Amino acid sequence: MVKIAVTSFAVIAALSFTAAERCVPGVRYCGSELLILEGDTPLSYSDQIEAEFADDGVPNTEHNRENGYFICTGRSPDRDIHYLETCVACLPASGDEVSSCQAN
């Protein structure tokens, strides 16, 4: 019985680690959060952020990268995220809270 419980826990932990490597569809993220999720993506989140900024004509500055607000769109062939806006301060998720954008 203990062996089954340990095996189940190991499988759940492995799945959780894999899921954490990519954003979760429908969830909003600060750029700073995406930049640390450099997991199994077609392009790194750094590259995806740069491409989103280029598409929207947003300057690719450190402030915009860290405080950009993005929604995870899912596993597309080339991008997982869509740029929403740049926040005065983007507050990363903490505990049960979701990321939030402090606007002008």
PyMOL commands that place a pseudoatom at each C-alpha (Angstrom):
pseudoatom trace, name=CA, resn=MET, resi=1, chain=A, elem=C, hetatm=0, pos=[0.000, 0.000, 0.000]
pseudoatom trace, name=CA, resn=VAL, resi=2, chain=A, elem=C, hetatm=0, pos=[2.809, 2.392, 0.894]
pseudoatom trace, name=CA, resn=LYS, resi=3, chain=A, elem=C, hetatm=0, pos=[4.582, 1.542, -2.363]
pseudoatom trace, name=CA, resn=ILE, resi=4, chain=A, elem=C, hetatm=0, pos=[1.446, 2.494, -4.361]
pseudoatom trace, name=CA, resn=ALA, resi=5, chain=A, elem=C, hetatm=0, pos=[1.091, 5.781, -2.473]
pseudoatom trace, name=CA, resn=VAL, resi=6, chain=A, elem=C, hetatm=0, pos=[4.748, 6.676, -3.064]
pseudoatom trace, name=CA, resn=THR, resi=7, chain=A, elem=C, hetatm=0, pos=[4.464, 5.787, -6.762]
pseudoatom trace, name=CA, resn=SER, resi=8, chain=A, elem=C, hetatm=0, pos=[1.268, 7.844, -7.114]
pseudoatom trace, name=CA, resn=PHE, resi=9, chain=A, elem=C, hetatm=0, pos=[2.924, 10.799, -5.413]
pseudoatom trace, name=CA, resn=ALA, resi=10, chain=A, elem=C, hetatm=0, pos=[5.943, 10.549, -7.730]
pseudoatom trace, name=CA, resn=VAL, resi=11, chain=A, elem=C, hetatm=0, pos=[3.697, 10.539, -10.820]
pseudoatom trace, name=CA, resn=ILE, resi=12, chain=A, elem=C, hetatm=0, pos=[1.708, 13.540, -9.581]
pseudoatom trace, name=CA, resn=ALA, resi=13, chain=A, elem=C, hetatm=0, pos=[4.904, 15.426, -8.752]
pseudoatom trace, name=CA, resn=ALA, resi=14, chain=A, elem=C, hetatm=0, pos=[6.325, 14.709, -12.208]
pseudoatom trace, name=CA, resn=LEU, resi=15, chain=A, elem=C, hetatm=0, pos=[3.129, 15.890, -13.903]
pseudoatom trace, name=CA, resn=SER, resi=16, chain=A, elem=C, hetatm=0, pos=[3.076, 19.049, -11.792]
pseudoatom trace, name=CA, resn=PHE, resi=17, chain=A, elem=C, hetatm=0, pos=[6.671, 19.825, -12.747]
pseudoatom trace, name=CA, resn=THR, resi=18, chain=A, elem=C, hetatm=0, pos=[5.904, 19.353, -16.454]
pseudoatom trace, name=CA, resn=ALA, resi=19, chain=A, elem=C, hetatm=0, pos=[2.804, 21.539, -16.249]
pseudoatom trace, name=CA, resn=ALA, resi=20, chain=A, elem=C, hetatm=0, pos=[4.786, 24.282, -14.528]
pseudoatom trace, name=CA, resn=GLU, resi=21, chain=A, elem=C, hetatm=0, pos=[7.136, 24.482, -17.504]
pseudoatom trace, name=CA, resn=ARG, resi=22, chain=A, elem=C, hetatm=0, pos=[4.455, 26.139, -19.675]
pseudoatom trace, name=CA, resn=CYS, resi=23, chain=A, elem=C, hetatm=0, pos=[1.792, 28.694, -18.976]
pseudoatom trace, name=CA, resn=VAL, resi=24, chain=A, elem=C, hetatm=0, pos=[-1.767, 27.561, -18.221]
pseudoatom trace, name=CA, resn=PRO, resi=25, chain=A, elem=C, hetatm=0, pos=[-4.300, 28.502, -20.945]
pseudoatom trace, name=CA, resn=GLY, resi=26, chain=A, elem=C, hetatm=0, pos=[-6.658, 31.281, -19.837]
pseudoatom trace, name=CA, resn=VAL, resi=27, chain=A, elem=C, hetatm=0, pos=[-4.399, 32.467, -17.006]
pseudoatom trace, name=CA, resn=ARG, resi=28, chain=A, elem=C, hetatm=0, pos=[-2.889, 35.965, -17.061]
pseudoatom trace, name=CA, resn=TYR, resi=29, chain=A, elem=C, hetatm=0, pos=[0.805, 36.377, -16.334]
pseudoatom trace, name=CA, resn=CYS, resi=30, chain=A, elem=C, hetatm=0, pos=[3.274, 39.166, -15.714]
pseudoatom trace, name=CA, resn=GLY, resi=31, chain=A, elem=C, hetatm=0, pos=[6.199, 39.135, -18.107]
pseudoatom trace, name=CA, resn=SER, resi=32, chain=A, elem=C, hetatm=0, pos=[8.500, 38.571, -15.134]
pseudoatom trace, name=CA, resn=GLU, resi=33, chain=A, elem=C, hetatm=0, pos=[6.706, 35.270, -14.417]
pseudoatom trace, name=CA, resn=LEU, resi=34, chain=A, elem=C, hetatm=0, pos=[6.910, 34.080, -18.018]
pseudoatom trace, name=CA, resn=LEU, resi=35, chain=A, elem=C, hetatm=0, pos=[10.612, 34.809, -18.159]
pseudoatom trace, name=CA, resn=ILE, resi=36, chain=A, elem=C, hetatm=0, pos=[11.221, 32.195, -15.449]
pseudoatom trace, name=CA, resn=LEU, resi=37, chain=A, elem=C, hetatm=0, pos=[8.995, 29.574, -17.169]
pseudoatom trace, name=CA, resn=GLU, resi=38, chain=A, elem=C, hetatm=0, pos=[11.499, 28.803, -19.915]
pseudoatom trace, name=CA, resn=GLY, resi=39, chain=A, elem=C, hetatm=0, pos=[10.273, 25.238, -20.331]
pseudoatom trace, name=CA, resn=ASP, resi=40, chain=A, elem=C, hetatm=0, pos=[9.047, 23.057, -23.174]
pseudoatom trace, name=CA, resn=THR, resi=41, chain=A, elem=C, hetatm=0, pos=[7.862, 25.774, -25.554]
pseudoatom trace, name=CA, resn=PRO, resi=42, chain=A, elem=C, hetatm=0, pos=[8.329, 26.159, -29.305]
pseudoatom trace, name=CA, resn=LEU, resi=43, chain=A, elem=C, hetatm=0, pos=[10.041, 29.489, -28.639]
pseudoatom trace, name=CA, resn=SER, resi=44, chain=A, elem=C, hetatm=0, pos=[11.320, 30.696, -25.296]
pseudoatom trace, name=CA, resn=TYR, resi=45, chain=A, elem=C, hetatm=0, pos=[8.957, 33.061, -23.508]
pseudoatom trace, name=CA, resn=SER, resi=46, chain=A, elem=C, hetatm=0, pos=[11.602, 35.730, -23.945]
pseudoatom trace, name=CA, resn=ASP, resi=47, chain=A, elem=C, hetatm=0, pos=[11.312, 35.277, -27.732]
pseudoatom trace, name=CA, resn=GLN, resi=48, chain=A, elem=C, hetatm=0, pos=[7.513, 35.135, -27.559]
pseudoatom trace, name=CA, resn=ILE, resi=49, chain=A, elem=C, hetatm=0, pos=[7.362, 38.373, -25.547]
pseudoatom trace, name=CA, resn=GLU, resi=50, chain=A, elem=C, hetatm=0, pos=[9.663, 40.056, -28.060]
pseudoatom trace, name=CA, resn=ALA, resi=51, chain=A, elem=C, hetatm=0, pos=[7.458, 38.855, -30.955]
pseudoatom trace, name=CA, resn=GLU, resi=52, chain=A, elem=C, hetatm=0, pos=[4.265, 40.032, -29.221]
pseudoatom trace, name=CA, resn=PHE, resi=53, chain=A, elem=C, hetatm=0, pos=[5.793, 43.471, -28.648]
pseudoatom trace, name=CA, resn=ALA, resi=54, chain=A, elem=C, hetatm=0, pos=[6.897, 43.670, -32.295]
pseudoatom trace, name=CA, resn=ASP, resi=55, chain=A, elem=C, hetatm=0, pos=[3.364, 42.770, -33.461]
pseudoatom trace, name=CA, resn=ASP, resi=56, chain=A, elem=C, hetatm=0, pos=[1.829, 45.487, -31.260]
pseudoatom trace, name=CA, resn=GLY, resi=57, chain=A, elem=C, hetatm=0, pos=[4.510, 48.150, -31.771]
pseudoatom trace, name=CA, resn=VAL, resi=58, chain=A, elem=C, hetatm=0, pos=[5.506, 48.082, -28.097]
pseudoatom trace, name=CA, resn=PRO, resi=59, chain=A, elem=C, hetatm=0, pos=[9.136, 48.992, -27.303]
pseudoatom trace, name=CA, resn=ASN, resi=60, chain=A, elem=C, hetatm=0, pos=[11.098, 45.980, -26.053]
pseudoatom trace, name=CA, resn=THR, resi=61, chain=A, elem=C, hetatm=0, pos=[12.375, 47.605, -22.848]
pseudoatom trace, name=CA, resn=GLU, resi=62, chain=A, elem=C, hetatm=0, pos=[13.192, 45.957, -19.525]
pseudoatom trace, name=CA, resn=HIS, resi=63, chain=A, elem=C, hetatm=0, pos=[10.195, 47.692, -17.894]
pseudoatom trace, name=CA, resn=ASN, resi=64, chain=A, elem=C, hetatm=0, pos=[7.821, 46.454, -20.602]
pseudoatom trace, name=CA, resn=ARG, resi=65, chain=A, elem=C, hetatm=0, pos=[9.230, 42.916, -20.466]
pseudoatom trace, name=CA, resn=GLU, resi=66, chain=A, elem=C, hetatm=0, pos=[8.950, 42.668, -16.675]
pseudoatom trace, name=CA, resn=ASN, resi=67, chain=A, elem=C, hetatm=0, pos=[5.619, 44.516, -16.351]
pseudoatom trace, name=CA, resn=GLY, resi=68, chain=A, elem=C, hetatm=0, pos=[3.917, 43.375, -19.527]
pseudoatom trace, name=CA, resn=TYR, resi=69, chain=A, elem=C, hetatm=0, pos=[0.599, 41.623, -18.881]
pseudoatom trace, name=CA, resn=PHE, resi=70, chain=A, elem=C, hetatm=0, pos=[-0.078, 38.537, -20.992]
pseudoatom trace, name=CA, resn=ILE, resi=71, chain=A, elem=C, hetatm=0, pos=[-2.754, 35.890, -21.287]
pseudoatom trace, name=CA, resn=CYS, resi=72, chain=A, elem=C, hetatm=0, pos=[-1.798, 32.313, -21.977]
pseudoatom trace, name=CA, resn=THR, resi=73, chain=A, elem=C, hetatm=0, pos=[-3.553, 31.217, -25.166]
pseudoatom trace, name=CA, resn=GLY, resi=74, chain=A, elem=C, hetatm=0, pos=[-2.362, 27.628, -25.132]
pseudoatom trace, name=CA, resn=ARG, resi=75, chain=A, elem=C, hetatm=0, pos=[-0.121, 25.470, -27.207]
pseudoatom trace, name=CA, resn=SER, resi=76, chain=A, elem=C, hetatm=0, pos=[-0.041, 26.985, -30.669]
pseudoatom trace, name=CA, resn=PRO, resi=77, chain=A, elem=C, hetatm=0, pos=[2.685, 26.127, -33.174]
pseudoatom trace, name=CA, resn=ASP, resi=78, chain=A, elem=C, hetatm=0, pos=[4.663, 29.286, -32.474]
pseudoatom trace, name=CA, resn=ARG, resi=79, chain=A, elem=C, hetatm=0, pos=[3.285, 31.115, -29.408]
pseudoatom trace, name=CA, resn=ASP, resi=80, chain=A, elem=C, hetatm=0, pos=[1.608, 30.368, -26.091]
pseudoatom trace, name=CA, resn=ILE, resi=81, chain=A, elem=C, hetatm=0, pos=[0.898, 33.957, -25.044]
pseudoatom trace, name=CA, resn=HIS, resi=82, chain=A, elem=C, hetatm=0, pos=[-0.867, 37.131, -26.170]
pseudoatom trace, name=CA, resn=TYR, resi=83, chain=A, elem=C, hetatm=0, pos=[0.142, 40.627, -25.009]
pseudoatom trace, name=CA, resn=LEU, resi=84, chain=A, elem=C, hetatm=0, pos=[-2.620, 42.571, -23.221]
pseudoatom trace, name=CA, resn=GLU, resi=85, chain=A, elem=C, hetatm=0, pos=[-0.973, 45.718, -21.841]
pseudoatom trace, name=CA, resn=THR, resi=86, chain=A, elem=C, hetatm=0, pos=[1.994, 47.102, -19.956]
pseudoatom trace, name=CA, resn=CYS, resi=87, chain=A, elem=C, hetatm=0, pos=[1.316, 47.789, -16.300]
pseudoatom trace, name=CA, resn=VAL, resi=88, chain=A, elem=C, hetatm=0, pos=[2.780, 50.508, -14.113]
pseudoatom trace, name=CA, resn=ALA, resi=89, chain=A, elem=C, hetatm=0, pos=[3.547, 47.528, -11.879]
pseudoatom trace, name=CA, resn=CYS, resi=90, chain=A, elem=C, hetatm=0, pos=[2.624, 43.934, -12.630]
pseudoatom trace, name=CA, resn=LEU, resi=91, chain=A, elem=C, hetatm=0, pos=[2.168, 41.952, -9.440]
pseudoatom trace, name=CA, resn=PRO, resi=92, chain=A, elem=C, hetatm=0, pos=[3.045, 38.249, -9.859]
pseudoatom trace, name=CA, resn=ALA, resi=93, chain=A, elem=C, hetatm=0, pos=[0.739, 35.562, -8.505]
pseudoatom trace, name=CA, resn=SER, resi=94, chain=A, elem=C, hetatm=0, pos=[1.214, 34.701, -4.861]
pseudoatom trace, name=CA, resn=GLY, resi=95, chain=A, elem=C, hetatm=0, pos=[-0.442, 31.842, -3.009]
pseudoatom trace, name=CA, resn=ASP, resi=96, chain=A, elem=C, hetatm=0, pos=[-4.103, 31.708, -4.078]
pseudoatom trace, name=CA, resn=GLU, resi=97, chain=A, elem=C, hetatm=0, pos=[-3.899, 35.114, -5.762]
pseudoatom trace, name=CA, resn=VAL, resi=98, chain=A, elem=C, hetatm=0, pos=[-3.566, 35.550, -9.523]
pseudoatom trace, name=CA, resn=SER, resi=99, chain=A, elem=C, hetatm=0, pos=[-1.249, 38.010, -11.244]
pseudoatom trace, name=CA, resn=SER, resi=100, chain=A, elem=C, hetatm=0, pos=[-2.614, 41.531, -11.365]
pseudoatom trace, name=CA, resn=CYS, resi=101, chain=A, elem=C, hetatm=0, pos=[-1.892, 44.658, -13.334]
pseudoatom trace, name=CA, resn=GLN, resi=102, chain=A, elem=C, hetatm=0, pos=[-1.579, 47.999, -11.598]
pseudoatom trace, name=CA, resn=ALA, resi=103, chain=A, elem=C, hetatm=0, pos=[-2.664, 50.391, -14.368]
pseudoatom trace, name=CA, resn=ASN, resi=104, chain=A, elem=C, hetatm=0, pos=[-2.087, 54.144, -14.673]
for i in range(1, 104): cmd.bond("trace and resi %d" % i, "trace and resi %d" % (i + 1))
show_as sticks, trace
zoom trace
